[in-house]
C-alpha cells in the first residue's frame, strides 16, 4: 500500500498464515511492520494528487483513494490519473493506503450488473497504485440487513461475486475488505463461505457502536481476518465521542494489528487541516508512535 512496499502474494504458499499476511500488508521493504495513518479522500474533500497534498499538510502518511463514481469506466481505471497520483505520492513521500468502492452503497454489489466489471477495474487499478486493500462498502442501498435480519439473497449474490473475484485479487496481491454493519460472526460466516484470505473485513469501530456492537470484542473475534480499520467518531474529535478508543487500541494490540489506521473523521472546527492534525496527533499518542 505504499511506494517501495514489500509485496505479498496471496495463496502463493499453502502454509501462509493470515497473521503473516496482515504483517505483509503493513510492512515496507526493509522495515518492520508499524501503524501508519491515512485518511479517506472524501473526508479530506480532495482526491488524487490534490488529496495527497492535503494529506501531507495534515501530517498523514498516506491517503485512501475513492474508486470513482458510477460509470462504465471508473476513475481508478484511468492510467493517466493513476500515473499522476503515483508521481505525486513519490514526490511527497506518501503512500496510497487503499482504495474504497463507496459507489457500492448506491449501486449494490449484490444486484448491480456492473459490479463484477467495477471489481476488476478496481483490482487492477489498486495493484498499479501499489495499494493492497480495497474497501467494499455495504451501506445505504447496499446494506446486507433488513432490520435485524440478513438479506439472504443479497448475501448469496455477494458471496458468489466475491468468489468470482478472488482469482483476480490473489493474482494482484489485493485483499477485498468488507465494511458493513454486520456482526463479527456474520462477517466470519461470509468469509468462510468465500473461503479465501483474499477476502477479509475492513473494520470501523464507530459503525460497530452505532449498530450496537462491542468494537473491542469484535476486533478480537475477527483477529487475522481484519485487513484495515477506519477511525471516526461522528461529529466529534477522536477521544470526545462515543467510541472507547483505549479499548479499541488494546484489542488491536492484542491481535497484533500492524497496518493502516484510516481517518474518516469530521471537522468540528471547520478547519480541515487543523482538525485532521489534531485527530492524527490523538492516534499517535494513543498508540505511542512518533
MIDOSE-1310 file (N, C-alpha, C; in nm, 2 decimals, decimal comma, always signed):
residues 290
xxxx	+0,08/-0,12/+0,00/+0,00/+0,00/+0,00/+0,08/+0,13/+0,00; +0,21/+0,11/-0,04/+0,29/+0,23/-0,04/+0,40/+0,22/-0,14; +0,46/+0,33/-0,18/+0,58/+0,32/-0,27/+0,69/+0,24/-0,20; +0,74/+0,14/-0,28/+0,85/+0,05/-0,23/+0,81/-0,04/-0,12
xxxx	+0,68/-0,07/-0,12/+0,63/-0,16/-0,01/+0,67/-0,30/-0,05; +0,69/-0,39/+0,06/+0,71/-0,53/+0,04/+0,58/-0,59/-0,02; +0,59/-0,66/-0,13/+0,47/-0,72/-0,19/+0,44/-0,85/-0,14; +0,32/-0,89/-0,13/+0,29/-1,02/-0,09/+0,20/-1,09/-0,20
xxxx	+0,20/-1,22/-0,20/+0,12/-1,29/-0,30/+0,03/-1,38/-0,22; -0,10/-1,35/-0,22/-0,20/-1,43/-0,15/-0,20/-1,57/-0,22; -0,20/-1,67/-0,13/-0,22/-1,81/-0,19/-0,09/-1,86/-0,25; +0,02/-1,79/-0,24/+0,14/-1,84/-0,31/+0,20/-1,96/-0,23
xxxx	+0,17/-1,97/-0,11/+0,21/-2,08/-0,03/+0,10/-2,14/+0,05; +0,08/-2,27/+0,05/-0,03/-2,33/+0,12/-0,02/-2,31/+0,27; +0,10/-2,28/+0,32/+0,12/-2,27/+0,46/+0,12/-2,12/+0,51; +0,09/-2,03/+0,42/+0,09/-1,89/+0,46/-0,01/-1,86/+0,56
xxxx	+0,03/-1,81/+0,68/-0,07/-1,78/+0,78/-0,13/-1,64/+0,76; -0,25/-1,63/+0,81/-0,32/-1,50/+0,79/-0,25/-1,39/+0,87; -0,19/-1,42/+0,99/-0,12/-1,32/+1,07/+0,00/-1,27/+0,99; +0,07/-1,36/+0,92/+0,18/-1,32/+0,84/+0,13/-1,23/+0,73
xxxx	+0,02/-1,26/+0,67/-0,04/-1,18/+0,56/-0,07/-1,04/+0,61; -0,12/-1,03/+0,73/-0,15/-0,89/+0,79/-0,02/-0,81/+0,80; +0,09/-0,88/+0,85/+0,21/-0,81/+0,86/+0,26/-0,76/+0,73; +0,25/-0,84/+0,62/+0,30/-0,81/+0,49/+0,21/-0,69/+0,43
xxxx	+0,08/-0,69/+0,47/+0,00/-0,58/+0,43/+0,05/-0,44/+0,48; +0,12/-0,45/+0,60/+0,16/-0,32/+0,66/+0,30/-0,29/+0,65; +0,39/-0,39/+0,62/+0,53/-0,36/+0,63/+0,59/-0,31/+0,50; +0,68/-0,22/+0,51/+0,75/-0,17/+0,39/+0,88/-0,25/+0,37
xxxx	+0,93/-0,24/+0,25/+1,06/-0,31/+0,22/+1,17/-0,27/+0,31; +1,23/-0,36/+0,38/+1,34/-0,33/+0,47/+1,29/-0,28/+0,61; +1,16/-0,27/+0,63/+1,11/-0,22/+0,76/+1,03/-0,32/+0,83; +1,02/-0,31/+0,96/+0,93/-0,39/+1,04/+0,79/-0,33/+1,02
xxxx	+0,69/-0,41/+1,05/+0,55/-0,36/+1,04/+0,53/-0,25/+1,15; +0,44/-0,16/+1,11/+0,41/-0,05/+1,20/+0,27/+0,01/+1,17; +0,22/+0,09/+1,26/+0,10/+0,16/+1,24/+0,13/+0,29/+1,16; +0,05/+0,31/+1,06/+0,07/+0,43/+0,98/-0,07/+0,49/+0,96
xxxx	-0,07/+0,62/+0,94/-0,20/+0,70/+0,94/-0,23/+0,75/+0,80; -0,36/+0,72/+0,76/-0,41/+0,77/+0,63/-0,54/+0,84/+0,66; -0,60/+0,89/+0,55/-0,73/+0,95/+0,56/-0,81/+0,92/+0,43; -0,94/+0,91/+0,44/-1,03/+0,90/+0,33/-1,03/+1,02/+0,24
xxxx	-1,02/+1,01/+0,11/-1,02/+1,13/+0,03/-1,15/+1,21/+0,04; -1,26/+1,14/+0,06/-1,39/+1,21/+0,08/-1,40/+1,29/+0,21; -1,33/+1,24/+0,31/-1,33/+1,32/+0,43/-1,24/+1,44/+0,42; -1,13/+1,43/+0,35/-1,05/+1,55/+0,33/-1,11/+1,64/+0,23
xxxx	-1,20/+1,59/+0,14/-1,26/+1,68/+0,04/-1,17/+1,70/-0,08; -1,08/+1,61/-0,10/-0,99/+1,62/-0,21/-0,93/+1,48/-0,24; -0,92/+1,45/-0,37/-0,87/+1,32/-0,42/-0,76/+1,33/-0,51; -0,70/+1,21/-0,54/-0,58/+1,21/-0,64/-0,47/+1,30/-0,59
xxxx	-0,39/+1,36/-0,68/-0,28/+1,44/-0,64/-0,31/+1,55/-0,54; -0,43/+1,62/-0,55/-0,47/+1,72/-0,46/-0,49/+1,66/-0,32; -0,55/+1,54/-0,32/-0,58/+1,48/-0,19/-0,45/+1,44/-0,12; -0,35/+1,40/-0,20/-0,22/+1,36/-0,14/-0,15/+1,49/-0,08
xxxx	-0,17/+1,60/-0,15/-0,11/+1,72/-0,09/-0,18/+1,76/+0,04; -0,31/+1,74/+0,04/-0,39/+1,77/+0,17/-0,34/+1,68/+0,28; -0,32/+1,55/+0,25/-0,28/+1,45/+0,35/-0,14/+1,49/+0,40; -0,06/+1,54/+0,32/+0,08/+1,58/+0,36/+0,07/+1,70/+0,46
xxxx	-0,02/+1,79/+0,43/-0,03/+1,91/+0,51/-0,09/+1,87/+0,65; -0,17/+1,76/+0,65/-0,24/+1,71/+0,77/-0,15/+1,61/+0,85; -0,02/+1,60/+0,81/+0,08/+1,52/+0,88/+0,05/+1,37/+0,87; -0,02/+1,33/+0,76/-0,05/+1,19/+0,75/+0,05/+1,12/+0,66
xxxx	+0,05/+0,99/+0,67/+0,14/+0,90/+0,59/+0,09/+0,86/+0,46; -0,04/+0,88/+0,43/-0,10/+0,83/+0,31/-0,24/+0,87/+0,29; -0,30/+0,82/+0,19/-0,44/+0,86/+0,15/-0,51/+0,74/+0,10; -0,64/+0,73/+0,14/-0,73/+0,62/+0,09/-0,81/+0,69/-0,03
xxxx	-0,79/+0,63/-0,15/-0,85/+0,68/-0,27/-0,99/+0,63/-0,29; -1,08/+0,70/-0,35/-1,20/+0,65/-0,39/-1,19/+0,59/-0,53; -1,26/+0,48/-0,56/-1,25/+0,42/-0,69/-1,32/+0,51/-0,80; -1,41/+0,59/-0,76/-1,48/+0,67/-0,85/-1,63/+0,66/-0,85
xxxx	-1,70/+0,75/-0,92/-1,85/+0,75/-0,93/-1,89/+0,65/-1,03; -2,02/+0,60/-1,02/-2,07/+0,50/-1,11/-2,06/+0,55/-1,26; -1,99/+0,46/-1,34/-1,97/+0,49/-1,48/-1,92/+0,36/-1,54; -1,92/+0,35/-1,67/-1,87/+0,24/-1,74/-1,72/+0,21/-1,70
xxxx	-1,65/+0,32/-1,70/-1,51/+0,32/-1,66/-1,49/+0,41/-1,54; -1,44/+0,35/-1,43/-1,42/+0,42/-1,31/-1,30/+0,50/-1,32; -1,29/+0,61/-1,23/-1,17/+0,69/-1,23/-1,04/+0,61/-1,20; -1,05/+0,52/-1,12/-0,94/+0,44/-1,08/-0,88/+0,36/-1,20
xxxx	-0,96/+0,34/-1,30/-0,92/+0,27/-1,42/-0,85/+0,36/-1,52; -0,84/+0,49/-1,49/-0,77/+0,58/-1,58/-0,62/+0,58/-1,56; -0,54/+0,53/-1,65/-0,40/+0,52/-1,63/-0,33/+0,65/-1,61; -0,38/+0,76/-1,67/-0,32/+0,89/-1,65/-0,34/+0,94/-1,51
xxxx	-0,46/+0,92/-1,46/-0,50/+0,96/-1,32/-0,41/+0,88/-1,23; -0,39/+0,76/-1,25/-0,30/+0,68/-1,16/-0,16/+0,72/-1,17; -0,11/+0,75/-1,29/+0,03/+0,79/-1,31/+0,06/+0,92/-1,24; -0,03/+1,02/-1,25/-0,01/+1,15/-1,18/-0,02/+1,13/-1,03
xxxx	-0,11/+1,04/-0,98/-0,12/+1,01/-0,84/+0,01/+0,95/-0,79; +0,06/+0,85/-0,86/+0,18/+0,78/-0,82/+0,30/+0,88/-0,81; +0,31/+0,96/-0,91/+0,42/+1,06/-0,92/+0,41/+1,16/-0,80; +0,29/+1,20/-0,77/+0,27/+1,30/-0,66/+0,30/+1,23/-0,52
xxxx	+0,26/+1,10/-0,51/+0,29/+1,03/-0,39/+0,44/+1,01/-0,37; +0,51/+0,98/-0,47/+0,65/+0,97/-0,46/+0,72/+1,10/-0,43; +0,68/+1,21/-0,49/+0,73/+1,34/-0,46/+0,71/+1,38/-0,32; +0,60/+1,34/-0,26/+0,56/+1,38/-0,12/+0,61/+1,28/-0,02
xxxx	+0,66/+1,17/-0,06/+0,69/+1,06/+0,03/+0,58/+1,00/+0,10; +0,46/+1,00/+0,03/+0,34/+0,94/+0,09/+0,31/+0,81/+0,02; +0,21/+0,74/+0,08/+0,16/+0,61/+0,02/+0,01/+0,62/-0,01; -0,03/+0,54/-0,10/-0,17/+0,52/-0,13/-0,21/+0,40/-0,04
xxxx	-0,28/+0,42/+0,07/-0,30/+0,32/+0,16/-0,40/+0,21/+0,12; -0,50/+0,25/+0,03/-0,61/+0,17/+0,00/-0,70/+0,24/-0,10; -0,79/+0,16/-0,15/-0,89/+0,22/-0,25/-1,03/+0,17/-0,20; -1,12/+0,27/-0,20/-1,26/+0,24/-0,14/-1,36/+0,25/-0,26
xxxx	-1,44/+0,14/-0,26/-1,55/+0,14/-0,36/-1,68/+0,19/-0,29; -1,68/+0,31/-0,25/-1,80/+0,37/-0,19/-1,92/+0,37/-0,28; -1,90/+0,37/-0,41/-2,01/+0,37/-0,51/-2,11/+0,25/-0,49; -2,06/+0,14/-0,42/-2,14/+0,02/-0,39/-2,25/+0,05/-0,30
xxxx	-2,25/+0,16/-0,22/-2,36/+0,20/-0,14/-2,48/+0,23/-0,21; -2,47/+0,29/-0,33/-2,58/+0,33/-0,41/-2,60/+0,23/-0,53; -2,50/+0,16/-0,56/-2,51/+0,06/-0,67/-2,46/-0,08/-0,61; -2,54/-0,15/-0,54/-2,50/-0,26/-0,46/-2,43/-0,37/-0,54
xxxx	-2,33/-0,42/-0,48/-2,25/-0,53/-0,54/-2,34/-0,65/-0,56; -2,44/-0,67/-0,47/-2,53/-0,79/-0,48/-2,62/-0,78/-0,61; -2,65/-0,66/-0,65/-2,76/-0,65/-0,76/-2,72/-0,58/-0,88; -2,62/-0,49/-0,87/-2,59/-0,41/-0,99/-2,51/-0,49/-1,09
xxxx	-2,55/-0,50/-1,22/-2,48/-0,58/-1,32/-2,34/-0,53/-1,35; -2,31/-0,41/-1,31/-2,18/-0,35/-1,34/-2,08/-0,39/-1,23; -2,13/-0,45/-1,12/-2,04/-0,48/-1,01/-1,91/-0,56/-1,04; -1,93/-0,67/-1,11/-1,81/-0,75/-1,15/-1,70/-0,68/-1,23
xxxx	-1,75/-0,60/-1,32/-1,66/-0,52/-1,40/-1,59/-0,41/-1,32; -1,66/-0,35/-1,23/-1,61/-0,25/-1,14/-1,50/-0,31/-1,05; -1,53/-0,43/-1,00/-1,43/-0,50/-0,91/-1,30/-0,52/-0,99; -1,32/-0,57/-1,11/-1,20/-0,60/-1,20/-1,12/-0,47/-1,22
xxxx	-1,18/-0,36/-1,25/-1,11/-0,24/-1,28/-1,04/-0,19/-1,15; -1,11/-0,20/-1,04/-1,06/-0,15/-0,91/-0,94/-0,24/-0,87; -0,95/-0,37/-0,88/-0,84/-0,46/-0,85/-0,71/-0,42/-0,93; -0,73/-0,40/-1,06/-0,62/-0,37/-1,15/-0,56/-0,23/-1,11
xxxx	-0,65/-0,14/-1,09/-0,60/+0,00/-1,06/-0,53/+0,00/-0,92; -0,58/-0,07/-0,82/-0,53/-0,08/-0,69/-0,39/-0,14/-0,70; -0,37/-0,24/-0,77/-0,24/-0,30/-0,79/-0,14/-0,20/-0,85; -0,18/-0,13/-0,95/-0,09/-0,04/-1,01/-0,05/+0,08/-0,92
xxxx	-0,14/+0,12/-0,83/-0,11/+0,23/-0,74/-0,02/+0,18/-0,62; +0,00/+0,05/-0,61/+0,08/+0,00/-0,51/+0,01/-0,02/-0,38; -0,12/-0,01/-0,38/-0,21/-0,04/-0,26/-0,24/-0,19/-0,26; -0,29/-0,23/-0,14/-0,31/-0,38/-0,12/-0,45/-0,41/-0,06
xxxx	-0,53/-0,30/-0,03/-0,66/-0,33/+0,03/-0,76/-0,25/-0,05; -0,88/-0,31/-0,08/-0,99/-0,25/-0,14/-1,11/-0,26/-0,05; -1,16/-0,14/-0,01/-1,28/-0,14/+0,08/-1,41/-0,16/-0,01; -1,48/-0,26/+0,02/-1,61/-0,28/-0,04/-1,72/-0,24/+0,06
xxxx	-1,79/-0,13/+0,02/-1,89/-0,07/+0,11/-2,03/-0,14/+0,10; -2,09/-0,16/+0,21/-2,23/-0,22/+0,22/-2,32/-0,14/+0,31; -2,35/-0,02/+0,27/-2,44/+0,07/+0,34/-2,54/+0,12/+0,25; -2,64/+0,20/+0,30/-2,74/+0,25/+0,21/-2,82/+0,14/+0,14
xxxx	-2,83/+0,16/+0,01/-2,90/+0,06/-0,07/-2,82/-0,08/-0,07; -2,69/-0,07/-0,04/-2,61/-0,19/-0,04/-2,61/-0,26/+0,09; -2,68/-0,21/+0,19/-2,68/-0,28/+0,33/-2,73/-0,42/+0,31; -2,66/-0,51/+0,38/-2,70/-0,65/+0,37/-2,80/-0,69/+0,48
xxxx	-2,85/-0,59/+0,55/-2,95/-0,62/+0,65/-3,09/-0,56/+0,61; -3,19/-0,63/+0,66/-3,33/-0,58/+0,65/-3,38/-0,58/+0,79; -3,37/-0,46/+0,86/-3,40/-0,46/+1,01/-3,29/-0,54/+1,08; -3,33/-0,64/+1,16/-3,24/-0,73/+1,23/-3,20/-0,85/+1,15
xxxx	-3,26/-0,87/+1,03/-3,24/-0,99/+0,95/-3,14/-0,97/+0,84; -3,07/-1,07/+0,80/-2,99/-1,06/+0,68/-3,07/-1,07/+0,55; -3,04/-1,00/+0,45/-3,09/-1,02/+0,32/-3,02/-1,14/+0,26; -3,08/-1,26/+0,28/-3,01/-1,38/+0,24/-2,98/-1,39/+0,09
xxxx	-3,07/-1,34/+0,01/-3,05/-1,35/-0,14/-2,93/-1,25/-0,17; -2,93/-1,14/-0,11/-2,82/-1,05/-0,14/-2,68/-1,10/-0,09; -2,69/-1,16/+0,03/-2,56/-1,22/+0,08/-2,52/-1,33/-0,01; -2,61/-1,42/-0,06/-2,57/-1,52/-0,15/-2,51/-1,47/-0,28
xxxx	-2,57/-1,36/-0,33/-2,51/-1,30/-0,45/-2,37/-1,24/-0,43; -2,36/-1,17/-0,31/-2,23/-1,11/-0,28/-2,12/-1,22/-0,27; -2,16/-1,33/-0,20/-2,06/-1,44/-0,18/-2,02/-1,49/-0,32; -2,11/-1,51/-0,41/-2,07/-1,56/-0,54/-1,98/-1,46/-0,62
xxxx	-2,02/-1,33/-0,61/-1,94/-1,23/-0,68/-1,80/-1,22/-0,62; -1,79/-1,24/-0,49/-1,66/-1,24/-0,42/-1,58/-1,36/-0,47; -1,64/-1,47/-0,47/-1,57/-1,59/-0,52/-1,52/-1,58/-0,66; -1,60/-1,51/-0,74/-1,56/-1,49/-0,88/-1,44/-1,40/-0,89
xxxx	-1,43/-1,30/-0,80/-1,33/-1,20/-0,80/-1,20/-1,25/-0,73; -1,21/-1,35/-0,65/-1,09/-1,40/-0,58/-0,97/-1,43/-0,66; -0,98/-1,50/-0,77/-0,86/-1,53/-0,85/-0,79/-1,41/-0,90; -0,86/-1,31/-0,94/-0,80/-1,18/-0,99/-0,74/-1,11/-0,87
xxxx	-0,80/-1,11/-0,75/-0,75/-1,04/-0,64/-0,62/-1,11/-0,59; -0,62/-1,24/-0,59/-0,50/-1,32/-0,55/-0,38/-1,29/-0,65; -0,41/-1,29/-0,77/-0,31/-1,27/-0,87/-0,25/-1,13/-0,85; -0,33/-1,03/-0,82/-0,29/-0,89/-0,80/-0,23/-0,87/-0,66
xxxx	-0,24/-0,97/-0,57/-0,19/-0,95/-0,43/-0,28/-0,85/-0,35; -0,41/-0,85/-0,38/-0,50/-0,75/-0,32/-0,60/-0,82/-0,23; -0,63/-0,76/-0,12/-0,74/-0,80/-0,03/-0,86/-0,72/-0,05; -0,98/-0,79/-0,06/-1,11/-0,72/-0,06/-1,16/-0,72/+0,08
xxxx	-1,18/-0,60/+0,13/-1,22/-0,58/+0,27/-1,37/-0,54/+0,28; -1,45/-0,61/+0,35/-1,59/-0,59/+0,36/-1,62/-0,49/+0,48; -1,68/-0,38/+0,45/-1,72/-0,28/+0,55/-1,87/-0,27/+0,56; -1,93/-0,30/+0,67/-2,07/-0,31/+0,68/-2,12/-0,29/+0,83
xxxx	-2,24/-0,31/+0,85/-2,30/-0,31/+0,99/-2,32/-0,45/+1,05; -2,27/-0,55/+0,98/-2,29/-0,69/+1,03/-2,21/-0,72/+1,15; -2,25/-0,82/+1,23/-2,17/-0,86/+1,34/-2,04/-0,93/+1,30; -1,95/-0,94/+1,39/-1,83/-1,02/+1,35/-1,86/-1,16/+1,31
xxxx	-1,96/-1,22/+1,38/-1,99/-1,36/+1,34/-2,05/-1,37/+1,20; -2,14/-1,27/+1,17/-2,20/-1,27/+1,04/-2,09/-1,25/+0,93; -2,00/-1,16/+0,95/-1,89/-1,14/+0,86/-1,80/-1,27/+0,85; -1,77/-1,33/+0,96/-1,69/-1,45/+0,95/-1,76/-1,56/+0,88
xxxx	-1,89/-1,57/+0,89/-1,97/-1,67/+0,81/-1,96/-1,64/+0,66; -1,96/-1,52/+0,62/-1,94/-1,48/+0,48/-1,80/-1,52/+0,44; -1,70/-1,49/+0,52/-1,56/-1,52/+0,48/-1,55/-1,67/+0,47; -1,61/-1,75/+0,56/-1,60/-1,89/+0,55/-1,66/-1,95/+0,42
xxxx	-1,77/-1,89/+0,38/-1,83/-1,93/+0,25/-1,74/-1,90/+0,13; -1,68/-1,78/+0,13/-1,59/-1,74/+0,02/-1,47/-1,83/+0,02; -1,41/-1,85/+0,14/-1,30/-1,95/+0,15/-1,17/-1,90/+0,10; -1,14/-1,77/+0,11/-1,01/-1,72/+0,06/-0,96/-1,61/+0,15
xxxx	-0,83/-1,61/+0,18/-0,76/-1,50/+0,25/-0,77/-1,37/+0,17; -0,81/-1,37/+0,05/-0,82/-1,25/-0,03/-0,94/-1,17/+0,00; -1,03/-1,22/+0,09/-1,15/-1,15/+0,13/-1,14/-1,15/+0,29; -1,14/-1,02/+0,34/-1,14/-1,00/+0,48/-1,23/-0,89/+0,53
xxxx	-1,22/-0,84/+0,64/-1,31/-0,74/+0,70/-1,23/-0,61/+0,71; -1,29/-0,50/+0,66/-1,24/-0,37/+0,68/-1,33/-0,31/+0,80; -1,27/-0,29/+0,91/-1,35/-0,26/+1,03/-1,36/-0,11/+1,06; -1,47/-0,07/+1,12/-1,50/+0,06/+1,16/-1,56/+0,06/+1,30
xxxx	-1,49/+0,11/+1,40/-1,54/+0,10/+1,53/-1,66/+0,18/+1,56; -1,67/+0,30/+1,50/-1,79/+0,38/+1,52/-1,92/+0,31/+1,46; -1,90/+0,25/+1,34/-2,01/+0,18/+1,28/-2,06/+0,07/+1,37; -1,96/+0,00/+1,43/-2,00/-0,10/+1,53/-2,08/-0,05/+1,65
xxxx	-2,03/+0,06/+1,70/-2,11/+0,12/+1,82/-2,25/+0,16/+1,77; -2,26/+0,22/+1,66/-2,39/+0,26/+1,61/-2,48/+0,14/+1,59; -2,42/+0,03/+1,55/-2,50/-0,09/+1,53/-2,53/-0,17/+1,66; -2,48/-0,12/+1,77/-2,50/-0,19/+1,90/-2,40/-0,30/+1,93
xxxx	-2,28/-0,30/+1,86/-2,18/-0,40/+1,88/-2,07/-0,35/+1,98; -1,99/-0,44/+2,03/-1,88/-0,40/+2,11/-1,75/-0,41/+2,02; -1,69/-0,30/+1,98/-1,58/-0,30/+1,89/-1,46/-0,38/+1,94; -1,42/-0,36/+2,07/-1,31/-0,43/+2,12/-1,33/-0,58/+2,11
xxxx	-1,45/-0,63/+2,15/-1,47/-0,77/+2,14/-1,47/-0,83/+2,00; -1,53/-0,75/+1,91/-1,53/-0,79/+1,77/-1,40/-0,79/+1,71; -1,31/-0,70/+1,74/-1,18/-0,70/+1,68/-1,10/-0,82/+1,73; -1,12/-0,86/+1,85/-1,05/-0,98/+1,90/-1,11/-1,11/+1,83
xxxx	-1,24/-1,10/+1,80/-1,31/-1,21/+1,73/-1,26/-1,22/+1,59; -1,24/-1,11/+1,52/-1,20/-1,11/+1,38/-1,06/-1,15/+1,37; -0,97/-1,11/+1,46/-0,83/-1,14/+1,46/-0,77/-1,11/+1,33; -0,71/-1,22/+1,27/-0,63/-1,21/+1,15/-0,72/-1,18/+1,02
xxxx	-0,85/-1,18/+1,04/-0,94/-1,16/+0,93/-0,97/-1,01/+0,91; -0,91/-0,93/+1,00/-0,93/-0,78/+0,99/-0,81/-0,73/+0,90; -0,84/-0,66/+0,79/-0,74/-0,62/+0,70/-0,70/-0,47/+0,72; -0,80/-0,39/+0,76/-0,77/-0,25/+0,78/-0,88/-0,19/+0,86
xxxx	-0,86/-0,06/+0,91/-0,96/-0,01/+1,01/-0,98/+0,14/+0,98; -1,10/+0,18/+0,99/-1,13/+0,33/+0,99/-1,14/+0,38/+1,14; -1,10/+0,50/+1,16/-1,12/+0,57/+1,29/-1,21/+0,69/+1,26; -1,32/+0,70/+1,32/-1,40/+0,82/+1,32/-1,49/+0,82/+1,44
xxxx	-1,56/+0,93/+1,47/-1,65/+0,93/+1,59/-1,76/+1,03/+1,57; -1,83/+1,02/+1,46/-1,94/+1,11/+1,43/-1,89/+1,25/+1,41; -1,96/+1,35/+1,47/-1,91/+1,49/+1,46/-1,81/+1,53/+1,56; -1,76/+1,44/+1,64/-1,67/+1,47/+1,75/-1,52/+1,45/+1,71
xxxx	-1,43/+1,51/+1,78/-1,29/+1,48/+1,77/-1,27/+1,34/+1,83; -1,17/+1,26/+1,78/-1,14/+1,14/+1,84/-1,11/+1,16/+1,99; -1,17/+1,07/+2,07/-1,15/+1,08/+2,22/-1,26/+1,16/+2,28; -1,35/+1,22/+2,21/-1,45/+1,30/+2,27/-1,59/+1,26/+2,23
xxxx	-1,60/+1,14/+2,16/-1,73/+1,09/+2,12/-1,77/+0,96/+2,19; -1,84/+0,87/+2,12/-1,90/+0,75/+2,18/-1,80/+0,63/+2,19; -1,70/+0,63/+2,10/-1,61/+0,52/+2,10/-1,51/+0,52/+2,21; -1,49/+0,41/+2,27/-1,38/+0,39/+2,38/-1,25/+0,35/+2,31
xxxx	-1,18/+0,45/+2,27/-1,06/+0,42/+2,18/-0,95/+0,35/+2,25; -0,94/+0,37/+2,38/-0,84/+0,29/+2,46/-0,87/+0,14/+2,45; -0,99/+0,10/+2,46/-1,03/-0,04/+2,45/-1,01/-0,09/+2,30; -1,04/+0,00/+2,20/-1,01/-0,04/+2,06/-0,86/-0,06/+2,04
xxxx	-0,78/+0,03/+2,10/-0,63/+0,02/+2,09/-0,58/-0,11/+2,15; -0,63/-0,14/+2,27/-0,59/-0,26/+2,34/-0,62/-0,39/+2,26; -0,74/-0,39/+2,20/-0,78/-0,50/+2,12/-0,69/-0,52/+2,00; -0,66/-0,40/+1,93/-0,58/-0,41/+1,81/-0,44/-0,46/+1,85
xxxx	-0,39/-0,41/+1,97/-0,26/-0,46/+2,01/-0,26/-0,61/+2,04; -0,37/-0,65/+2,10/-0,38/-0,79/+2,14/-0,38/-0,89/+2,02; -0,44/-0,84/+1,91/-0,44/-0,93/+1,79/-0,31/-0,90/+1,70; -0,23/-0,81/+1,75/-0,10/-0,79/+1,67/-0,12/-0,71/+1,55
xxxx	-0,22/-0,62/+1,54/-0,25/-0,55/+1,42/-0,14/-0,44/+1,40; -0,08/-0,45/+1,28/+0,02/-0,35/+1,23/-0,02/-0,32/+1,09; -0,08/-0,20/+1,07/-0,12/-0,16/+0,94/-0,17/-0,02/+0,94; -0,25/+0,01/+0,84/-0,31/+0,14/+0,83/-0,42/+0,17/+0,92
xxxx	-0,42/+0,28/+0,99/-0,54/+0,34/+1,05/-0,58/+0,46/+0,97; -0,70/+0,45/+0,91/-0,75/+0,55/+0,81/-0,86/+0,64/+0,88; -0,82/+0,76/+0,88/-0,91/+0,86/+0,94/-1,03/+0,89/+0,85; -1,15/+0,87/+0,90/-1,27/+0,91/+0,83/-1,34/+1,02/+0,92
xxxx	-1,26/+1,10/+0,98/-1,31/+1,19/+1,08/-1,37/+1,32/+1,02; -1,45/+1,38/+1,10/-1,52/+1,51/+1,06/-1,43/+1,63/+1,10; -1,48/+1,75/+1,07/-1,41/+1,87/+1,10/-1,50/+1,96/+1,19; -1,50/+1,94/+1,32/-1,58/+2,02/+1,41/-1,56/+2,17/+1,40
xxxx	-1,43/+2,21/+1,38/-1,40/+2,35/+1,38/-1,41/+2,41/+1,24; -1,44/+2,32/+1,14/-1,44/+2,37/+1,00/-1,31/+2,40/+0,94; -1,20/+2,38/+1,02/-1,06/+2,40/+0,97/-1,01/+2,26/+0,95; -1,02/+2,21/+0,82/-0,99/+2,07/+0,79/-0,85/+2,04/+0,84
xxxx	-0,75/+2,11/+0,80/-0,61/+2,07/+0,82/-0,59/+2,07/+0,97; -0,63/+2,17/+1,05/-0,61/+2,17/+1,19/-0,68/+2,05/+1,26; -0,81/+2,02/+1,21/-0,88/+1,91/+1,27/-0,82/+1,77/+1,24; -0,77/+1,75/+1,12/-0,70/+1,63/+1,09/-0,57/+1,61/+1,16
xxxx	-0,50/+1,72/+1,18/-0,37/+1,72/+1,26/-0,41/+1,68/+1,40; -0,51/+1,74/+1,45/-0,55/+1,71/+1,59/-0,58/+1,56/+1,61; -0,66/+1,51/+1,52/-0,70/+1,37/+1,53/-0,58/+1,27/+1,50; -0,49/+1,31/+1,41/-0,37/+1,23/+1,39/-0,28/+1,23/+1,51
xxxx	-0,27/+1,35/+1,58/-0,19/+1,35/+1,70/-0,25/+1,26/+1,81; -0,38/+1,26/+1,81/-0,45/+1,18/+1,91/-0,42/+1,03/+1,89; -0,43/+0,99/+1,77/-0,40/+0,85/+1,74/-0,25/+0,81/+1,76; -0,16/+0,90/+1,73/-0,02/+0,87/+1,76/+0,01/+0,86/+1,91
xxxx	-0,05/+0,95/+1,98/-0,04/+0,94/+2,13/-0,10/+0,81/+2,18; -0,22/+0,78/+2,13/-0,29/+0,66/+2,17/-0,21/+0,53/+2,16; -0,14/+0,53/+2,04/-0,05/+0,41/+2,01/+0,09/+0,42/+2,05; +0,13/+0,54/+2,10/+0,27/+0,57/+2,14/+0,36/+0,56/+2,02
xx	+0,32/+0,62/+1,91/+0,40/+0,62/+1,79/+0,44/+0,77/+1,76; +0,56/+0,78/+1,69/+0,61/+0,91/+1,66/+0,55/+0,98/+1,54
